[in-house]
Amino acid sequence: MKDELQYIGEKIVQNNDLLSQNLVNIMLTHHTQNLLEKY
């Protein structure tokens, strides 16, 4: 049981890292598009 919880915990951490990276990429892309539209 403990091993399962640890495995699940590690998966959640990995997913959070991926989500954070995706959010940063989306924000950067959005910001870049806004800048491009101004010029």
Contacts in CASP RR format, 6 or more apart in sequence:
PFRMAT RR
TARGET T0000
AUTHOR 0000-0000-0000
METHOD contacts of the structure
MODEL  1
MKDELQYIGEKIVQNNDLLSQNLVNIMLTHHTQNLLEKY
END
